[in-house]
């Protein structure tokens, strides 16, 4: 192949890569937007249709968290045994069907059951998508592509928070559920437009067999074990703060308005954190992980030390920066240390720990907030989050892997210019 043809081929390959990452990031943004809208609607609808019962609301949320945490390891198997793009599409369309059912159901009991079914339908998406990204781009571009996906999710948090309240208030909960169903269909359509086959090659390694292969790999791999431990500790702190958020703003006198602004600020912070994380490749992965949880823990801690509306809103934004920075670094470390045949199961097992940590934290936070109050609880949450620095600081430096990494595709080695990466740049 002549040098000129090779140069043309590389330009086309890079354009194709950017287009795929753009579609993938946009799909994530749309899906998260719908999720946030439906989250607001679920709380409002269950509360209204149960006659103002907080117990039914708690039952719906706990069912969602518990179902996802329990089924995530099994959901990861789908991403390792089937085409990961197909798994993502099937998960999106199944979730869309569940939320259509949400729109026409009135019984609180059935709504709680549907919350569990919705979590079950959506569980395969996250591990499959995390493993899919590794197959979509070469290693040299994984940091930017991973940051792009996190940026899309952050934009979805902001949009979903802004749109959700309006949709529920003006059109009602059923319309919000249908909005979420439509977002899943649109997400699936964008993923479908990414061409190619993304099915992992079969492995002959006995260690890669079975549902628990991802769990076993995490346990015996120091980098994975320490990253999961760090994130579990941090998300216990982040989970408890969910209980203290609204009571804190109510105590400060800003109520729902302050809470809404802070929630949007958290999403903006996540977007900024993803931009920081796009340079987290290579040796910087560990440093970004430590930096992310340091910033996040300190920000939450300061919410209780300087309890004013403006300060807390600013601290929420910083907490978003920290969580997103650590999240990008986490994904990069896990992408690198998990072999492709078991990668989705590793992400599934990790998701189970993280969602479980949030769920348990919300239960504990709900039990102690009456005794501690929102200000003291914020201090406790920040201190717990900072415990993540112990395992994250012990993550081994980037080194050689015990297996041969997959070869990069020819023609996509050159870094694309910054202004061509949607959401990542």
N, C-alpha and C positions, 0 to 999 in steps of 0.2 A: 504494500500500500504506500503510495507516495506521501510525502510530508504534507502536501496541501490537502489531500483527501483525509489524512489522519486528523489534521487540524479542524476541518469541517465536521468530521464525525464527532470529534470531542465537543465542539460547540453545540451540536444537536443533542448529544448525550446529556450535557449539562442543562440545556433548556428543558429536556424531558424530565430530568431529576428535579429541577426547581418546580416544574408544573405539578409533579406528583406530590412533593412535599407541601406545596400550596394547597392542593385539594385535600390532603390528609389533615392539615392544620385547620382549614376552614370547616371540614366535617366535624372536627373536635369542638370548634367554637360553637357551631350550631347545636350540636348535641348537648353540650354543657349549658347553653342558654335555655334549651327546653327543660333540662333537668332542674335548673334553678326555679324556673317558672312553676313546674309541677310540684316542687318541694313546698313552695309557698301555698299552692292550691291544696295540696294534701292536708297540710295543717289546718287551713281555713275550712275546708269541706268537712273533714272528719270532726272538727270542733263544732261546726254548725249542725251537722246531721246527727250528732250524738247528744244534742241538747246542752252543749257547752261543757262537755266532759274532758278534762285534761287527761284522765286515765286512758281514754280511747286514743287520744293523740299520741301519748307515750307508747301505747301498744303498737300503733302503726309504725312509728319511727324505730322502735326496738326490733320489730319484725323485719323491717328493711335491713338494718345493720346486721342482725343475727343471721339472716338468710344469706346475705352476701359473704359474711365472714366464714360461714360453715361450708358453703358451696364453692368458694373461689379455688381451692386446690383441685377439685374435680373439673371446674371450668377451664383451668389451665391445660388439662389434657387435650381438650378440643383443639387448642391452638398448636399443639405439638403433633397431632395425628392427622389433621386436615389442613387444607389450604387456609392460611390465616386471614386472607382477604375475605374468603367465603364465610368464615366464622364470624368476622366482624359484621358483615352484611346481614347474616342470619340473626345475630344478636340484636341488631338495630331494628329489623323488621318485627321480630318477636316482641320487643319492647313497645313498638308502636301499637301492635295489636292489644297489648295489655292496657295501655293508656286510653285506647278507644273504649275498652270495657269500663275503665274508671269513670269516664264521662257519663255513663248511663246507669251507674249503680248508686243506690241510696242507702243501703244497709251499712251501718258502721262495721259490723263483723265482716261482711264481704269486702269492704274497702281495706280492712286490715289484711285479709287474706290476699287481696290483689297487690298490696304493698310487698308482700313476700314473693308473690309470683313475678312481679316486676323486677325485683332484685335478682331473682333466679334467671330471668331472661337476659338481664344486662350483665351478669357476672362474666360470661366468656369474653366480652369486648375488651376489657382492660388488659388482661394478660396477652391476648392475641395481638392487640394493637402495639403493645410495647415490644413484643418479639418481631412483629411485622416491620417495624421501623428499621430494625437492624438489617433486614433483608432488602429494604428499599434503598438504602444509601450505603456508600462505602464507609469504612471506619473513619477516614479523614474528615467526613462531613457529619458524623453522628452527633457531635455536640450542637451544631447549628440546627440540625433537623429536630433533635430532641427539644431544644429551646423553642423552636417554632411550634411544636405540639403543645408545650406548656403555655406559650403565649396565646395560642388559640383557646385553650381552656380558661386562662385568666380573663380574656376578653369575654368569654361566655359567662363567667361569674358576674362581671359588671353588667352586661346586657341583660342577663337573666334576672338579676336583682331589680334593675330599672323597669323591665318589661313586666315581670311577674306581678308586682303590686298593682300596676295599671290594669292588666288583663283580668286579674281576679276581682278587682274593685268595680270595673266597668262592665265586664262581660260574664263574670262568675267563674266558679271553679271548673265546671265542665268544659268551658271554652279553653281554659288553661291546659287541661289534660289533652284536649284535641290539638292544641298548639304544640305540646310536647310530642305527641304522636307524629305530627307533620315534621317536626325537627328530626326525628329518628329516620323517617323516610328520606328526607333530603340528605341526611348524613350518609345513609346507605347508598344513595344515588352517586354521591361524590366518591365514595370508596370504590364503587363499581366502575367508575370511569378510570381508575388506575389500572393500567393494563399489565398483564403478566401473571405468572403462576408463582405462588408464594407458599408452597408446601415443602416442609423440611424433609431432607433425605432421611431414610430410615437408619437407625443406629443399631449396631451389633453389641454395643456395650451393655452389659447386664445392669450396670448402675443407672442406666437411663430408662429402665422398665418400671411400669407401675405408676399409680396415681401419686405416690409419695416420693417420687424421684426428685422433685423440686425441693421438698422439705429436707430430704437427706443431703442434697448438695449444699443447701444453705447451712446445715448443721456442721458439715465437715470442711467448709471453705471459710477461712477466717474473715476475708473481706466481706463476703455476703452475710455471714453471721453477725458481724459487728455493725454493718449498715442497717440490717433489719432491727437489731437491738436499739440502735440510736433512734431510728424512726419510730419504733414502738414507744420509747420513753417520751420523745418529743410530742407525739400525737396524743399521749395521755394528757399532757398539759394543754394542748390545743383543743382536745375534746372537752375538758372541764370548763374551759373559757366560754364554750358555746352556751353553757347554762348561765354564766354570769353576765353575758353581754347585755341583754335587754334590761335586767334589774339594775345594772350599773348605770346605764343611761337614764333610766327612770329616776334613780337616786340623784343624778346630777341635774335633773330638771329638763333634759332635752328629749327624753322619751323616744318615740318611734322615729322622729326626724333625725335625731343624732345617731340612732342605731342604723337607720338606712344609709346615711352618709358614710358611717364607719364601714359598713359592709361593702359599699361600693369602693371605698378607699382601700380595703383589703384586696379587692380584685385588681385595682390599679397597681398596688404594691406587688402582687403576683406577676403582673405583666413586666414590671421593672425587674423583678428578680429573674425572670426568664431571660431578659436581655443580658443581665449579669452572667447568667449560667451558660450563655452561648459560647463563652470562652473557657468553659470548665473542662475541656478535654485534656487528656494526658495527665501529667503530674498534678495539675490543678484540681482534679476531681476531689481528692481528699480535703484540700484546703477550702474549697467551696462548700463542702458538706459541713465542716466545722464552722465556717463563717455563717452559713445559713442558720444553723440552730442557735448560734451565739446571738445573732441579731434578733431572731424570733423570740427566744427565751427572755432576753433583756427587755424587748419591747413589751411583752405581756407583763413582765414583772413591774415595769414602770407604770402600767395602767393603774396599779394599786398604790404606787408611791406618789404619783402626781395626778390625782383624780379630778381632772377638769375635762369638759367636753372636747375642747380643741386639742388638748394634749392626748386624750385617749384616741381620738380619731387619727391623729398623726401616728400614734403607736400601733394602731391597727394596720395602717398602711405599711409600716416597717415590719410588722409580723408577716404580712403578705410577701414582702421582699424576701424575708428569711426563709419562709416555707418553700417558695418557688425556687430559690437558689439551691437549697438543700435537695429539693425534689429532682432538679435536673442532674445534679451530681450523683444522686442515688441511682437514677436510671442509667447513667453512663457506666457507673461501677458495676451494676448488675448486668448490663448488656455485655460487658467485657468478660466477666467471670463466669457467666452461664453459657455452656455450649449450646449451639443452636437446637439440637434434638430435644433438649429439656428446658429451653429458655422460657417458654410460655408457662410451664409448671412452676418455675422459679418465681416468675412475676405473680402467678396466682397465689402461691404460698405467702409471698411478701404482702400482697394485698389483703389476704386473710388476717395477717397479724396487725396491719395498720388499721383496717376497718374495725377489727375486734377491739383494738386499743381505744379508738374513738368511742365506740359503743359503751365499753366498760367505764370510760372516763365520764361520759354523760350521766350514767347511772350514779356514779360516785358523787359527781358534782351536784346532781339534784338532791342527793341525800344530805350533803354537808353545807349547802349554801344557806340554809335556814339558820344554821349555827354560826357560821363564819361571816356571812354577809358577802356581797359582791366584791368589795374592795380587798378584803383579806384573801378571798378566793383567787383573785387575780394574782396576788403575790405568790400564793401557793402554786398556781398554774405556771407562772414564770419560772419558779424554782424547779418544778418538775421537768419542764421543758429543757432547762439548762443541764439536767442530768444526761441528756443526749450527748453532751460534749465528752463524757468519759469513754463510751465505746467508739464514737466517731474519731476521736483523737488517736485511737489505737488501730484504726484501719491501716493495714500494711501499705507501704508505698507501691506505686504502680511498678510491676515487675513482669517477669516472664510467666506465661500461663503453662499449665501442665499439658495442654493440647495445642495443636497447630491452629491458629485462627484461620477462618475462611479467607480465601483470596478475594481481593477487591476486583470489581468489574473493570475491564480495560476501558479507558477513555473517560473515566469520571474522577480521576485523581486530582485534577487541578481545582483549587478552591474557587467557587463562583464569587463574583464581586458582591460586596455587602448589600448594595441597594437592590439586589435581585431576590433576596430571601424575604418573602412575605411573612410578617409577624416576627421573624427571628432577628431581623436587622432593623 
